[in-house]
Amino acid sequence: MVSERAWADAEIIWDFHQMHHEPRPCSVAVGLGSHDLGVADTTVDLYRRGMAPLIVFTGATSRTTQTRMPHGEAVHYRERALELGVPPAAVLVEPRATNTGENILFTRALLEENGVDVESVLLVSKPYEERRAYATARKLWPEVEIVSASTPMTFHQYVDSISDSRLVIEMLVGALQRLLLYPKQGFIVALPVPDDALAAYERLCADGFTSRLARTSVA
């Protein structure tokens, strides 16, 4: 049972993880692979709204996707986009990336190989991964402007879609820990964490929502 305080703390972190960017036309839309086909759907919706003339889906498989997406996350995302009516020529696939850093680096290389001039990127991720994806792109692709996007939904709607409130809270906690840890390891740029989000994170860790924490200490 999740307490009222834990729910409130999780909502603080949920809101912090989102960049709250207003979508605007960019050179390309990049959908980051995961178990969530909603990323593909949202990327297609942004394409249809004229926010990008080209889509890149990036991602191999992971333990959570190898059964559902045996051909790779990016390949399944592309299949979804074609089902939704996107022309095949408007979708490129980067099928090798196994983490967010590789998503960015391999996508950048793919676009260079295809002669695509990139000034701005509409970066589409799961809602609670927006800030870390943004920080990763800023580190590894600093010369382009990054506009973050995800499926518009509330924390409660996302919990309902996953049907496991504890797991969702633990994912939020793990994502925030990485924002604290990864700048020191050179993976992402450092972004400020407001006091209320940090306090919520510390309370949730103390309450045992720790299964998604990286093993390395952030101290």
Sequence and secondary structure as in RCSB ss.txt:
>XXXX:A:sequence
MVSERAWADAEIIWDFHQMHHEPRPCSVAVGLGSHDLGVADTTVDLYRRGMAPLIVFTGATSRTTQTRMPHGEAV
HYRERALELGVPPAAVLVEPRATNTGENILFTRALLEENGVDVESVLLVSKPYEERRAYATARKLWPEVEIVSAS
TPMTFHQYVDSISDSRLVIEMLVGALQRLLLYPKQGFIVALPVPDDALAAYERLCADGFTSRLARTSVA
>XXXX:A:secstr
   HHHHHHHHHHHHHH         SEEEEE SS THHHHHHHHHHHTTS S EEEE    TTTTTT TT HHH
HHHHHHHHTT  GGGEEEE    SHHHHHHHHHHHHHHTT   SEEEEE  GGGHHHHHHHHHHH TTSEEEEE 
    HHHHHHHHT HHHHHHHHHHHHHHHHHHHHHTSS      HHHHHHHHHHHHTT  TT  SS   
